[in-house]
Structure formats: C-alpha cells, structure tokens
Amino acid sequence: MATDRVRKSTAQILNCRESEIIFTSGGTESNNLAILGFARANKDRGRHIVSTEIEHSSILEPLNQLKNEGFQITLLKPDKEGFISPDDVKKAITKDTILVSIIYANNEIGTIQPIKEIGQICREHKVPFHTDACQAATTLSLDTKELRADLLTINGSKIYGPKGIGALYKNREITLQPIISGGSQERGIRGGTLNVPGIVGFARALEIAQQTKEEQSSHQTTLRDKFLSLLQEKNPQISLNGSLKNRLANNLNIQIPQINTQLLLLHLDNAGIYCSTGSACHAGSTSPSHVLSAIGLSEQQALSSLRLSLGKHTTEKEIIYAAEKIIEITEKMK
C-alpha cells in the first residue's frame, strides 16, 4: 500500500517508528493536534504549558483556547534577536507543567532556536517537548532523537510538496485526544479518509528536501547574505531583524526607516517582487507583527519592516534585480 511505503520513508527521515507518524491536513492541524490533543488527554497530570511569544498562530490560538479551559499558559519572551533562553525554559517548568512547545525556526525572522538543548532540559524534567519544524524541513535536521522531541510538526507546502498535507510525529509513549473524530484512521488519532496522493507527494518532497538540505542551505545563505549586503550598500539605514548567524538560510527580515511597507508592497508587487510584512498567514493585516513586537520593536519599526524569502530556484540575477527595485522604490517614496 502506498501510504505504508511512504510512512516508512518518512519515519526513516525522522528517525522514529512508522507507527509514530500521523498524517494530517497540514501544519496548522498538526500543531492543533499536538497542543489541544495532548493537553486534553493529559489534564489530570497537570494544567501548565510553556511556550513562547513568537510561536505561529496555530500554536498561540490553541493555547488561548486551553486558557479558557482552565490551563495556565507561560509564554517566554525572546531576546532582541529572537532567541529563547534554555535557562528561561528551565525556570518556567513547574511540577504542574505537562508540555513545552517551542518553534524550531521562526517563520518571520528566521531565528533558529537551540532546540537540542531545550529538548534535553525537558527530558531531564520528564516534560514532553513539542516543536513546530515546518520552516526547518528544507535546510535543517529532523532527527527526532537528536532533537529530543516527543512531538514534531511538518508541513507539505513548506517543502515544495502538495498543499493541504502535513504530518505530526508522536512518540509512542505520548497520549493524544483526537480533535477530529469520525473514523479509526491513523490509529484512531485522526479520523477521516486519507489523502493518499497528498501523502505520497508530501513524502517524496520530504525525501528530496532532506537529501539536498546542505546544498540548499549553502546556496541560499550565500544569496541571502549578498541580498542584505546589496541593500545596505545603497541604504546603510536598513537593518536586519533577528540574528544573521543562527538564521534560516532563506529568510531576510529588514527594517527600512521612514517607509510604510504596506504601500511598498503594492509597488513591489507591480515590479514582480512578492514579499510580506509578516507571516503569510496574516497577509493583508495592518497590525504590527506579534513576533517583531516580542523582540522589542516599536510599532513604527515593526510597520517599517519587510519579510523577504528566497527559494531553491532563486538566482543571483533575481536578488540583484529585487535589491535595485527595493532601493529605487523606497527612494521615490521618501
């Protein structure tokens, strides 16, 4: 059976058992299942969950739901580069803590968290650890043993796979309460007819992403750094949000002082350059990014920020064109 075959290949990449892979409709469902499914199944053990202020909304909104159900939620604040301190994680864990959930690499500012260290702290305190690895899958390791993760989320659309498909790794010792009922699929954890073509496409995309991750990381890092250099050569006031050293290879998030980036987006769109001011999930929002606010940016600084993403097909010619257009349009806007 096709799903059995690709479940095996996915498990090999995640270094886990085939029975520990749950196929879902995408990253949002996987994150909801990890947070809501775990909390509701384990509420008799405790009602405290530790997470961060810079999580994706598919983590933060389920946490808000749990707060309304009587759970205590601690959201850790990052430093100015977007890093979560492992010591802060350690200090936040109490005898009532049942889960820690921290994003592997941030979708807006690209910061890569010290996941292995955080996972080890959770293991020492016997607290299950979940990480949202959707943004990490094309350039970073997904070895759940190495990361010391008990739950891990991945998403097809972030790895050049089909949309509407994803997976959740669940350690066999972990108990989840289904959030979608109505069938015995996925060992009774996720009801509904399996999206077989999507699952096959997802698994193949994951294989390719992991086989080429070192090559892609090197290629995109070189282009990303040149992109930033070109922008800052023309406008030294442009600054980087987040860390340059421990950052996703394909991510740039910059501040352009005195520029309304919502208006800038319209001009860039006309020039064939597609970017955003925050998470793609909040496209069209005029509110400051919660991630940028969490790292200490003022409302004006956050609203003057632009998120740029590179892909595996991005060329040097394209980043030169994009840098020239961004500088040209911002100078006219001033």
Buried (B, 14 or more C-beta within 10 A) or exposed (E): EEBEEBBEBBBEBBBBBEEBBBBBBBBBBBBBBBBBBBBBBBBEEBBBBBBBBBBBBBBBBBBEBBEEEEBBBBBBEBEEBBBBBBEBBBEBBEEEBBBBBBBBBBBBBBBBBBBBBBBBBBBEBEBBBBBBBBBBBBBBBBBBEEBBBBBBBBBBBBBBBBBBBBBBBBBEEBBBBBBBEEEEBBEEBBBBEBBEEBBBBBBBBBBBBBEBBEEBBEBBBEBBBBBBEBBBEBBEEBBBBBBEEBBBBBBBBBBBEEBBBEEBBEBBEEBEBEBBBBBEEBEEEEEBBBBBBBBBBEEEBBBBBBBBBBEBEBEEEBBBBBBBBBBEBBEEBE
